[in-house]
Amino acid sequence: MARIEFEDRGMGEHVDWALSRVEMAVGMGAFSEAVYGHSQLPVREREAARYTIALINDCAVCRATRAAAAETAGIDEAFYAEIADWRASSALTDRERLAAEYAQRFALDHLAMDDAFWAELRAAYRDDEIADLTMCCGLWLGLGRTLAVLGVRAPDERLVV
């Protein structure tokens, strides 16, 4: 049960809570649409970063969410299991591991992104891809942390984004 009360509008806790402040929910929805509708990152890299933050936030909604293009991108539940230990994973590509590392540093220790890390990141990603990944991480960290803090339950049916 969520930690705040809100009207049941039949859309699930993951949406209904935000509708108590519709004016703000519209902005959150637009940011979410920008990330999921306009990211240029390959789905596997985006999911490596997203799921890393989902685990850090311990967000039930985020952990239960899956990518709409998962099957096409070769993503299955084993892929998500690999992300939990991305450093040791041989199933992830170098860019997927780097996306997970960026997400982890973004969420836990953003000030520790030293010149060596930035050199590694920029050797693998173009600047526009880094901007994309950064905006994605901003949404996932903020919204996932919000859902976790409020104790919002994952819907019974898996969310697909």
KOLKOLDREN-989951 format. One record per atom (N, C-alpha, C): atom name; residue number from 1; residue in one letter; x, y, z. Coordinates in steps of 0.2 Angstrom, whole numbers, plus 5000, padded with zeros to 4 digits. Layout:
BEGIN
{"CA", NUM, "A", {X, Y, Z}}
...
This chain:
BEGIN
{"N", 1, "M", {5004, 4994, 5000}}
{"CA", 1, "M", {5000, 5000, 5000}}
{"C", 1, "M", {5004, 5006, 5000}}
{"N", 2, "A", {5003, 5011, 4996}}
{"CA", 2, "A", {5006, 5017, 4995}}
{"C", 2, "A", {5006, 5021, 5002}}
{"N", 3, "R", {5011, 5025, 5003}}
{"CA", 3, "R", {5012, 5029, 5009}}
{"C", 3, "R", {5007, 5035, 5009}}
{"N", 4, "I", {5004, 5037, 5004}}
{"CA", 4, "I", {5000, 5043, 5004}}
{"C", 4, "I", {4993, 5041, 5001}}
{"N", 5, "E", {4988, 5044, 5002}}
{"CA", 5, "E", {4981, 5043, 5000}}
{"C", 5, "E", {4980, 5047, 4993}}
{"N", 6, "F", {4977, 5043, 4989}}
{"CA", 6, "F", {4975, 5047, 4982}}
{"C", 6, "F", {4969, 5043, 4980}}
{"N", 7, "E", {4965, 5046, 4975}}
{"CA", 7, "E", {4959, 5044, 4972}}
{"C", 7, "E", {4961, 5038, 4968}}
{"N", 8, "D", {4957, 5032, 4968}}
{"CA", 8, "D", {4958, 5027, 4963}}
{"C", 8, "D", {4955, 5029, 4957}}
{"N", 9, "R", {4959, 5030, 4952}}
{"CA", 9, "R", {4956, 5032, 4945}}
{"C", 9, "R", {4956, 5026, 4940}}
{"N", 10, "G", {4958, 5020, 4943}}
{"CA", 10, "G", {4958, 5014, 4939}}
{"C", 10, "G", {4964, 5014, 4934}}
{"N", 11, "M", {4969, 5018, 4935}}
{"CA", 11, "M", {4975, 5017, 4931}}
{"C", 11, "M", {4981, 5014, 4934}}
{"N", 12, "G", {4980, 5012, 4940}}
{"CA", 12, "G", {4985, 5009, 4944}}
{"C", 12, "G", {4989, 5014, 4948}}
{"N", 13, "E", {4991, 5011, 4954}}
{"CA", 13, "E", {4995, 5016, 4959}}
{"C", 13, "E", {5000, 5020, 4955}}
{"N", 14, "H", {5004, 5016, 4950}}
{"CA", 14, "H", {5009, 5020, 4947}}
{"C", 14, "H", {5008, 5026, 4943}}
{"N", 15, "V", {5001, 5027, 4942}}
{"CA", 15, "V", {4999, 5033, 4939}}
{"C", 15, "V", {4994, 5037, 4943}}
{"N", 16, "D", {4990, 5033, 4946}}
{"CA", 16, "D", {4984, 5037, 4950}}
{"C", 16, "D", {4987, 5042, 4956}}
{"N", 17, "W", {4993, 5040, 4959}}
{"CA", 17, "W", {4995, 5044, 4964}}
{"C", 17, "W", {4997, 5051, 4961}}
{"N", 18, "A", {5000, 5051, 4955}}
{"CA", 18, "A", {5002, 5057, 4952}}
{"C", 18, "A", {4997, 5062, 4950}}
{"N", 19, "L", {4991, 5059, 4949}}
{"CA", 19, "L", {4985, 5063, 4946}}
{"C", 19, "L", {4982, 5067, 4952}}
{"N", 20, "S", {4984, 5066, 4958}}
{"CA", 20, "S", {4982, 5071, 4963}}
{"C", 20, "S", {4985, 5078, 4962}}
{"N", 21, "R", {4990, 5078, 4958}}
{"CA", 21, "R", {4993, 5085, 4955}}
{"C", 21, "R", {4994, 5084, 4948}}
{"N", 22, "V", {4988, 5085, 4944}}
{"CA", 22, "V", {4988, 5084, 4937}}
{"C", 22, "V", {4993, 5088, 4933}}
{"N", 23, "E", {4993, 5095, 4936}}
{"CA", 23, "E", {4998, 5100, 4932}}
{"C", 23, "E", {5005, 5097, 4932}}
{"N", 24, "M", {5007, 5094, 4937}}
{"CA", 24, "M", {5014, 5092, 4938}}
{"C", 24, "M", {5015, 5085, 4934}}
{"N", 25, "A", {5009, 5081, 4935}}
{"CA", 25, "A", {5010, 5074, 4932}}
{"C", 25, "A", {5010, 5075, 4924}}
{"N", 26, "V", {5007, 5080, 4921}}
{"CA", 26, "V", {5008, 5081, 4914}}
{"C", 26, "V", {5015, 5082, 4912}}
{"N", 27, "G", {5019, 5086, 4916}}
{"CA", 27, "G", {5026, 5087, 4915}}
{"C", 27, "G", {5030, 5080, 4915}}
{"N", 28, "M", {5029, 5076, 4920}}
{"CA", 28, "M", {5032, 5070, 4921}}
{"C", 28, "M", {5030, 5065, 4916}}
{"N", 29, "G", {5024, 5065, 4913}}
{"CA", 29, "G", {5022, 5061, 4908}}
{"C", 29, "G", {5026, 5063, 4901}}
{"N", 30, "A", {5027, 5070, 4900}}
{"CA", 30, "A", {5030, 5072, 4894}}
{"C", 30, "A", {5038, 5070, 4895}}
{"N", 31, "F", {5041, 5071, 4900}}
{"CA", 31, "F", {5048, 5069, 4901}}
{"C", 31, "F", {5048, 5061, 4900}}
{"N", 32, "S", {5044, 5057, 4903}}
{"CA", 32, "S", {5044, 5050, 4901}}
{"C", 32, "S", {5043, 5048, 4894}}
{"N", 33, "E", {5039, 5052, 4891}}
{"CA", 33, "E", {5038, 5051, 4883}}
{"C", 33, "E", {5044, 5053, 4880}}
{"N", 34, "A", {5047, 5058, 4882}}
{"CA", 34, "A", {5053, 5060, 4878}}
{"C", 34, "A", {5059, 5054, 4879}}
{"N", 35, "V", {5059, 5052, 4885}}
{"CA", 35, "V", {5064, 5046, 4886}}
{"C", 35, "V", {5062, 5040, 4882}}
{"N", 36, "Y", {5056, 5038, 4883}}
{"CA", 36, "Y", {5055, 5031, 4880}}
{"C", 36, "Y", {5053, 5032, 4872}}
{"N", 37, "G", {5051, 5038, 4870}}
{"CA", 37, "G", {5049, 5039, 4863}}
{"C", 37, "G", {5054, 5042, 4859}}
{"N", 38, "H", {5059, 5045, 4862}}
{"CA", 38, "H", {5064, 5048, 4857}}
{"C", 38, "H", {5071, 5046, 4859}}
{"N", 39, "S", {5073, 5042, 4863}}
{"CA", 39, "S", {5080, 5040, 4865}}
{"C", 39, "S", {5082, 5037, 4858}}
{"N", 40, "Q", {5089, 5038, 4857}}
{"CA", 40, "Q", {5092, 5035, 4851}}
{"C", 40, "Q", {5096, 5029, 4853}}
{"N", 41, "L", {5097, 5028, 4859}}
{"CA", 41, "L", {5101, 5023, 4862}}
{"C", 41, "L", {5098, 5016, 4860}}
{"N", 42, "P", {5102, 5011, 4859}}
{"CA", 42, "P", {5100, 5004, 4858}}
{"C", 42, "P", {5096, 5002, 4864}}
{"N", 43, "V", {5091, 4998, 4863}}
{"CA", 43, "V", {5087, 4996, 4868}}
{"C", 43, "V", {5091, 4992, 4874}}
{"N", 44, "R", {5095, 4988, 4872}}
{"CA", 44, "R", {5099, 4984, 4877}}
{"C", 44, "R", {5103, 4989, 4881}}
{"N", 45, "E", {5106, 4994, 4878}}
{"CA", 45, "E", {5110, 4999, 4882}}
{"C", 45, "E", {5106, 5003, 4887}}
{"N", 46, "R", {5100, 5005, 4884}}
{"CA", 46, "R", {5096, 5009, 4888}}
{"C", 46, "R", {5093, 5005, 4894}}
{"N", 47, "E", {5091, 4999, 4893}}
{"CA", 47, "E", {5089, 4994, 4898}}
{"C", 47, "E", {5094, 4992, 4903}}
{"N", 48, "A", {5100, 4992, 4901}}
{"CA", 48, "A", {5106, 4991, 4906}}
{"C", 48, "A", {5106, 4996, 4911}}
{"N", 49, "A", {5106, 5002, 4908}}
{"CA", 49, "A", {5106, 5008, 4913}}
{"C", 49, "A", {5099, 5009, 4917}}
{"N", 50, "R", {5094, 5008, 4914}}
{"CA", 50, "R", {5087, 5009, 4917}}
{"C", 50, "R", {5087, 5004, 4923}}
{"N", 51, "Y", {5088, 4997, 4921}}
{"CA", 51, "Y", {5087, 4992, 4926}}
{"C", 51, "Y", {5093, 4993, 4932}}
{"N", 52, "T", {5098, 4995, 4930}}
{"CA", 52, "T", {5103, 4997, 4936}}
{"C", 52, "T", {5100, 5002, 4941}}
{"N", 53, "I", {5097, 5007, 4938}}
{"CA", 53, "I", {5094, 5012, 4943}}
{"C", 53, "I", {5088, 5009, 4946}}
{"N", 54, "A", {5084, 5005, 4943}}
{"CA", 54, "A", {5079, 5002, 4946}}
{"C", 54, "A", {5081, 4998, 4952}}
{"N", 55, "L", {5086, 4994, 4951}}
{"CA", 55, "L", {5089, 4990, 4957}}
{"C", 55, "L", {5092, 4995, 4963}}
{"N", 56, "I", {5095, 5000, 4961}}
{"CA", 56, "I", {5098, 5005, 4966}}
{"C", 56, "I", {5092, 5008, 4970}}
{"N", 57, "N", {5087, 5010, 4966}}
{"CA", 57, "N", {5081, 5014, 4969}}
{"C", 57, "N", {5077, 5009, 4973}}
{"N", 58, "D", {5077, 5002, 4972}}
{"CA", 58, "D", {5073, 4997, 4974}}
{"C", 58, "D", {5066, 4999, 4973}}
{"N", 59, "C", {5064, 5001, 4967}}
{"CA", 59, "C", {5058, 5003, 4964}}
{"C", 59, "C", {5054, 4997, 4962}}
{"N", 60, "A", {5049, 4995, 4965}}
{"CA", 60, "A", {5045, 4989, 4963}}
{"C", 60, "A", {5042, 4990, 4956}}
{"N", 61, "V", {5040, 4996, 4954}}
{"CA", 61, "V", {5037, 4997, 4947}}
{"C", 61, "V", {5042, 4997, 4942}}
{"N", 62, "C", {5048, 5000, 4943}}
{"CA", 62, "C", {5054, 5000, 4939}}
{"C", 62, "C", {5057, 4993, 4938}}
{"N", 63, "R", {5057, 4989, 4943}}
{"CA", 63, "R", {5060, 4982, 4943}}
{"C", 63, "R", {5055, 4978, 4939}}
{"N", 64, "A", {5049, 4979, 4939}}
{"CA", 64, "A", {5044, 4975, 4935}}
{"C", 64, "A", {5043, 4977, 4928}}
{"N", 65, "T", {5045, 4983, 4926}}
{"CA", 65, "T", {5044, 4986, 4919}}
{"C", 65, "T", {5049, 4982, 4915}}
{"N", 66, "R", {5047, 4981, 4908}}
{"CA", 66, "R", {5051, 4979, 4903}}
{"C", 66, "R", {5051, 4983, 4897}}
{"N", 67, "A", {5056, 4982, 4893}}
{"CA", 67, "A", {5056, 4986, 4886}}
{"C", 67, "A", {5051, 4983, 4881}}
{"N", 68, "A", {5047, 4987, 4878}}
{"CA", 68, "A", {5043, 4985, 4873}}
{"C", 68, "A", {5046, 4981, 4867}}
{"N", 69, "A", {5052, 4983, 4865}}
{"CA", 69, "A", {5056, 4980, 4860}}
{"C", 69, "A", {5061, 4975, 4863}}
{"N", 70, "A", {5060, 4972, 4869}}
{"CA", 70, "A", {5064, 4967, 4872}}
{"C", 70, "A", {5066, 4961, 4867}}
{"N", 71, "E", {5060, 4958, 4865}}
{"CA", 71, "E", {5061, 4952, 4861}}
{"C", 71, "E", {5065, 4954, 4855}}
{"N", 72, "T", {5064, 4959, 4851}}
{"CA", 72, "T", {5068, 4961, 4845}}
{"C", 72, "T", {5075, 4962, 4847}}
{"N", 73, "A", {5076, 4965, 4853}}
{"CA", 73, "A", {5083, 4967, 4855}}
{"C", 73, "A", {5087, 4961, 4858}}
{"N", 74, "G", {5084, 4955, 4858}}
{"CA", 74, "G", {5087, 4950, 4861}}
{"C", 74, "G", {5087, 4950, 4869}}
{"N", 75, "I", {5082, 4953, 4872}}
{"CA", 75, "I", {5082, 4954, 4879}}
{"C", 75, "I", {5077, 4949, 4882}}
{"N", 76, "D", {5080, 4945, 4887}}
{"CA", 76, "D", {5075, 4941, 4891}}
{"C", 76, "D", {5077, 4942, 4898}}
{"N", 77, "E", {5074, 4938, 4902}}
{"CA", 77, "E", {5075, 4938, 4909}}
{"C", 77, "E", {5082, 4937, 4911}}
{"N", 78, "A", {5086, 4933, 4908}}
{"CA", 78, "A", {5093, 4932, 4909}}
{"C", 78, "A", {5097, 4938, 4908}}
{"N", 79, "F", {5095, 4942, 4903}}
{"CA", 79, "F", {5098, 4949, 4902}}
{"C", 79, "F", {5097, 4953, 4909}}
{"N", 80, "Y", {5091, 4954, 4911}}
{"CA", 80, "Y", {5090, 4958, 4917}}
{"C", 80, "Y", {5094, 4955, 4923}}
{"N", 81, "A", {5095, 4948, 4924}}
{"CA", 81, "A", {5098, 4945, 4929}}
{"C", 81, "A", {5106, 4947, 4929}}
{"N", 82, "E", {5108, 4947, 4923}}
{"CA", 82, "E", {5115, 4949, 4921}}
{"C", 82, "E", {5117, 4956, 4924}}
{"N", 83, "I", {5112, 4961, 4923}}
{"CA", 83, "I", {5113, 4968, 4925}}
{"C", 83, "I", {5114, 4968, 4933}}
{"N", 84, "A", {5112, 4964, 4937}}
{"CA", 84, "A", {5113, 4964, 4944}}
{"C", 84, "A", {5120, 4964, 4946}}
{"N", 85, "D", {5124, 4960, 4941}}
{"CA", 85, "D", {5131, 4960, 4942}}
{"C", 85, "D", {5135, 4962, 4936}}
{"N", 86, "W", {5133, 4968, 4933}}
{"CA", 86, "W", {5136, 4970, 4927}}
{"C", 86, "W", {5143, 4970, 4926}}
{"N", 87, "R", {5147, 4971, 4931}}
{"CA", 87, "R", {5154, 4971, 4931}}
{"C", 87, "R", {5157, 4964, 4929}}
{"N", 88, "A", {5154, 4959, 4931}}
{"CA", 88, "A", {5157, 4952, 4930}}
{"C", 88, "A", {5154, 4949, 4924}}
{"N", 89, "S", {5149, 4952, 4921}}
{"CA", 89, "S", {5145, 4949, 4916}}
{"C", 89, "S", {5149, 4948, 4909}}
{"N", 90, "S", {5149, 4942, 4907}}
{"CA", 90, "S", {5151, 4941, 4900}}
{"C", 90, "S", {5146, 4941, 4895}}
{"N", 91, "A", {5140, 4942, 4897}}
{"CA", 91, "A", {5134, 4942, 4892}}
{"C", 91, "A", {5132, 4949, 4890}}
{"N", 92, "L", {5135, 4954, 4893}}
{"CA", 92, "L", {5134, 4961, 4891}}
{"C", 92, "L", {5140, 4963, 4887}}
{"N", 93, "T", {5138, 4968, 4882}}
{"CA", 93, "T", {5143, 4971, 4878}}
{"C", 93, "T", {5147, 4976, 4882}}
{"N", 94, "D", {5153, 4979, 4880}}
{"CA", 94, "D", {5156, 4984, 4883}}
{"C", 94, "D", {5152, 4990, 4884}}
{"N", 95, "R", {5148, 4992, 4879}}
{"CA", 95, "R", {5144, 4998, 4879}}
{"C", 95, "R", {5138, 4997, 4884}}
{"N", 96, "E", {5136, 4991, 4885}}
{"CA", 96, "E", {5130, 4989, 4889}}
{"C", 96, "E", {5133, 4990, 4897}}
{"N", 97, "R", {5139, 4987, 4898}}
{"CA", 97, "R", {5142, 4988, 4904}}
{"C", 97, "R", {5144, 4995, 4906}}
{"N", 98, "L", {5146, 4999, 4901}}
{"CA", 98, "L", {5147, 5006, 4902}}
{"C", 98, "L", {5141, 5010, 4904}}
{"N", 99, "A", {5136, 5008, 4900}}
{"CA", 99, "A", {5129, 5011, 4902}}
{"C", 99, "A", {5127, 5010, 4909}}
{"N", 100, "A", {5128, 5004, 4911}}
{"CA", 100, "A", {5126, 5002, 4918}}
{"C", 100, "A", {5131, 5005, 4923}}
{"N", 101, "E", {5137, 5006, 4921}}
{"CA", 101, "E", {5142, 5009, 4926}}
{"C", 101, "E", {5140, 5017, 4926}}
{"N", 102, "Y", {5138, 5020, 4921}}
{"CA", 102, "Y", {5136, 5027, 4921}}
{"C", 102, "Y", {5130, 5028, 4925}}
{"N", 103, "A", {5125, 5024, 4924}}
{"CA", 103, "A", {5119, 5024, 4928}}
{"C", 103, "A", {5121, 5023, 4935}}
{"N", 104, "Q", {5125, 5018, 4937}}
{"CA", 104, "Q", {5127, 5017, 4944}}
{"C", 104, "Q", {5130, 5024, 4947}}
{"N", 105, "R", {5135, 5026, 4944}}
{"CA", 105, "R", {5138, 5032, 4946}}
{"C", 105, "R", {5134, 5038, 4946}}
{"N", 106, "F", {5130, 5039, 4941}}
{"CA", 106, "F", {5125, 5044, 4941}}
{"C", 106, "F", {5120, 5044, 4947}}
{"N", 107, "A", {5118, 5038, 4949}}
{"CA", 107, "A", {5113, 5037, 4955}}
{"C", 107, "A", {5117, 5037, 4962}}
{"N", 108, "L", {5123, 5035, 4962}}
{"CA", 108, "L", {5126, 5034, 4969}}
{"C", 108, "L", {5132, 5039, 4970}}
{"N", 109, "D", {5136, 5041, 4965}}
{"CA", 109, "D", {5142, 5045, 4966}}
{"C", 109, "D", {5144, 5049, 4960}}
{"N", 110, "H", {5139, 5053, 4958}}
{"CA", 110, "H", {5140, 5057, 4952}}
{"C", 110, "H", {5147, 5061, 4953}}
{"N", 111, "L", {5149, 5063, 4958}}
{"CA", 111, "L", {5155, 5067, 4959}}
{"C", 111, "L", {5161, 5063, 4958}}
{"N", 112, "A", {5161, 5057, 4958}}
{"CA", 112, "A", {5167, 5052, 4957}}
{"C", 112, "A", {5168, 5051, 4949}}
{"N", 113, "M", {5164, 5054, 4945}}
{"CA", 113, "M", {5165, 5053, 4938}}
{"C", 113, "M", {5172, 5057, 4936}}
{"N", 114, "D", {5177, 5054, 4936}}
{"CA", 114, "D", {5184, 5057, 4935}}
{"C", 114, "D", {5185, 5058, 4928}}
{"N", 115, "D", {5191, 5061, 4926}}
{"CA", 115, "D", {5193, 5062, 4919}}
{"C", 115, "D", {5194, 5055, 4916}}
{"N", 116, "A", {5197, 5050, 4919}}
{"CA", 116, "A", {5198, 5043, 4916}}
{"C", 116, "A", {5191, 5040, 4914}}
{"N", 117, "F", {5186, 5041, 4919}}
{"CA", 117, "F", {5180, 5038, 4917}}
{"C", 117, "F", {5177, 5041, 4911}}
{"N", 118, "W", {5177, 5048, 4911}}
{"CA", 118, "W", {5175, 5052, 4905}}
{"C", 118, "W", {5178, 5050, 4899}}
{"N", 119, "A", {5184, 5049, 4899}}
{"CA", 119, "A", {5188, 5047, 4893}}
{"C", 119, "A", {5186, 5040, 4890}}
{"N", 120, "E", {5185, 5036, 4895}}
{"CA", 120, "E", {5182, 5029, 4893}}
{"C", 120, "E", {5175, 5030, 4890}}
{"N", 121, "L", {5171, 5034, 4893}}
{"CA", 121, "L", {5164, 5035, 4891}}
{"C", 121, "L", {5164, 5038, 4884}}
{"N", 122, "R", {5168, 5043, 4883}}
{"CA", 122, "R", {5168, 5047, 4877}}
{"C", 122, "R", {5171, 5043, 4871}}
{"N", 123, "A", {5176, 5038, 4873}}
{"CA", 123, "A", {5178, 5034, 4868}}
{"C", 123, "A", {5173, 5029, 4865}}
{"N", 124, "A", {5168, 5027, 4869}}
{"CA", 124, "A", {5163, 5023, 4867}}
{"C", 124, "A", {5157, 5026, 4865}}
{"N", 125, "Y", {5155, 5032, 4867}}
{"CA", 125, "Y", {5149, 5035, 4865}}
{"C", 125, "Y", {5150, 5042, 4863}}
{"N", 126, "R", {5146, 5044, 4858}}
{"CA", 126, "R", {5146, 5051, 4855}}
{"C", 126, "R", {5143, 5056, 4860}}
{"N", 127, "D", {5145, 5062, 4860}}
{"CA", 127, "D", {5142, 5067, 4865}}
{"C", 127, "D", {5134, 5067, 4865}}
{"N", 128, "D", {5131, 5067, 4859}}
{"CA", 128, "D", {5124, 5067, 4859}}
{"C", 128, "D", {5121, 5060, 4862}}
{"N", 129, "E", {5125, 5055, 4862}}
{"CA", 129, "E", {5122, 5049, 4865}}
{"C", 129, "E", {5123, 5049, 4873}}
{"N", 130, "I", {5129, 5053, 4875}}
{"CA", 130, "I", {5130, 5054, 4882}}
{"C", 130, "I", {5124, 5058, 4885}}
{"N", 131, "A", {5122, 5064, 4881}}
{"CA", 131, "A", {5117, 5068, 4883}}
{"C", 131, "A", {5110, 5064, 4883}}
{"N", 132, "D", {5109, 5060, 4879}}
{"CA", 132, "D", {5103, 5055, 4879}}
{"C", 132, "D", {5103, 5051, 4885}}
{"N", 133, "L", {5109, 5048, 4886}}
{"CA", 133, "L", {5109, 5043, 4892}}
{"C", 133, "L", {5108, 5047, 4899}}
{"N", 134, "T", {5111, 5053, 4899}}
{"CA", 134, "T", {5110, 5057, 4905}}
{"C", 134, "T", {5103, 5059, 4906}}
{"N", 135, "M", {5099, 5061, 4901}}
{"CA", 135, "M", {5092, 5063, 4902}}
{"C", 135, "M", {5088, 5057, 4904}}
{"N", 136, "C", {5090, 5051, 4901}}
{"CA", 136, "C", {5086, 5045, 4903}}
{"C", 136, "C", {5088, 5043, 4910}}
{"N", 137, "C", {5094, 5044, 4912}}
{"CA", 137, "C", {5096, 5042, 4919}}
{"C", 137, "C", {5092, 5047, 4924}}
{"N", 138, "G", {5092, 5053, 4922}}
{"CA", 138, "G", {5088, 5058, 4926}}
{"C", 138, "G", {5081, 5056, 4928}}
{"N", 139, "L", {5078, 5054, 4922}}
{"CA", 139, "L", {5071, 5052, 4923}}
{"C", 139, "L", {5070, 5046, 4928}}
{"N", 140, "W", {5074, 5041, 4926}}
{"CA", 140, "W", {5074, 5035, 4930}}
{"C", 140, "W", {5076, 5036, 4937}}
{"N", 141, "L", {5081, 5040, 4939}}
{"CA", 141, "L", {5083, 5041, 4946}}
{"C", 141, "L", {5077, 5044, 4949}}
{"N", 142, "G", {5075, 5050, 4946}}
{"CA", 142, "G", {5070, 5054, 4950}}
{"C", 142, "G", {5063, 5051, 4950}}
{"N", 143, "L", {5061, 5048, 4945}}
{"CA", 143, "L", {5054, 5045, 4945}}
{"C", 143, "L", {5054, 5038, 4949}}
{"N", 144, "G", {5059, 5034, 4948}}
{"CA", 144, "G", {5060, 5028, 4952}}
{"C", 144, "G", {5061, 5029, 4959}}
{"N", 145, "R", {5065, 5034, 4961}}
{"CA", 145, "R", {5066, 5036, 4968}}
{"C", 145, "R", {5059, 5038, 4971}}
{"N", 146, "T", {5055, 5042, 4967}}
{"CA", 146, "T", {5049, 5045, 4970}}
{"C", 146, "T", {5044, 5039, 4971}}
{"N", 147, "L", {5044, 5034, 4966}}
{"CA", 147, "L", {5039, 5029, 4967}}
{"C", 147, "L", {5041, 5024, 4973}}
{"N", 148, "A", {5048, 5023, 4974}}
{"CA", 148, "A", {5050, 5019, 4980}}
{"C", 148, "A", {5049, 5023, 4986}}
{"N", 149, "V", {5050, 5029, 4987}}
{"CA", 149, "V", {5049, 5033, 4993}}
{"C", 149, "V", {5041, 5033, 4995}}
{"N", 150, "L", {5037, 5033, 4990}}
{"CA", 150, "L", {5030, 5033, 4991}}
{"C", 150, "L", {5027, 5026, 4992}}
{"N", 151, "G", {5031, 5021, 4991}}
{"CA", 151, "G", {5029, 5014, 4992}}
{"C", 151, "G", {5024, 5012, 4987}}
{"N", 152, "V", {5024, 5015, 4981}}
{"CA", 152, "V", {5019, 5013, 4975}}
{"C", 152, "V", {5021, 5006, 4973}}
{"N", 153, "R", {5016, 5002, 4973}}
{"CA", 153, "R", {5016, 4995, 4971}}
{"C", 153, "R", {5016, 4994, 4963}}
{"N", 154, "A", {5020, 4989, 4961}}
{"CA", 154, "A", {5020, 4987, 4954}}
{"C", 154, "A", {5013, 4985, 4952}}
{"N", 155, "P", {5010, 4987, 4946}}
{"CA", 155, "P", {5004, 4984, 4944}}
{"C", 155, "P", {5004, 4976, 4943}}
{"N", 156, "D", {4998, 4973, 4943}}
{"CA", 156, "D", {4998, 4966, 4942}}
{"C", 156, "D", {5000, 4964, 4936}}
{"N", 157, "E", {4999, 4968, 4931}}
{"CA", 157, "E", {5001, 4966, 4924}}
{"C", 157, "E", {5008, 4970, 4923}}
{"N", 158, "R", {5012, 4967, 4919}}
{"CA", 158, "R", {5019, 4970, 4918}}
{"C", 158, "R", {5018, 4976, 4914}}
{"N", 159, "L", {5022, 4981, 4916}}
{"CA", 159, "L", {5022, 4987, 4912}}
{"C", 159, "L", {5027, 4986, 4906}}
{"N", 160, "V", {5026, 4989, 4901}}
{"CA", 160, "V", {5030, 4988, 4895}}
{"C", 160, "V", {5031, 4995, 4892}}
{"N", 161, "V", {5037, 4997, 4892}}
{"CA", 161, "V", {5038, 5004, 4889}}
{"C", 161, "V", {5043, 5004, 4883}}
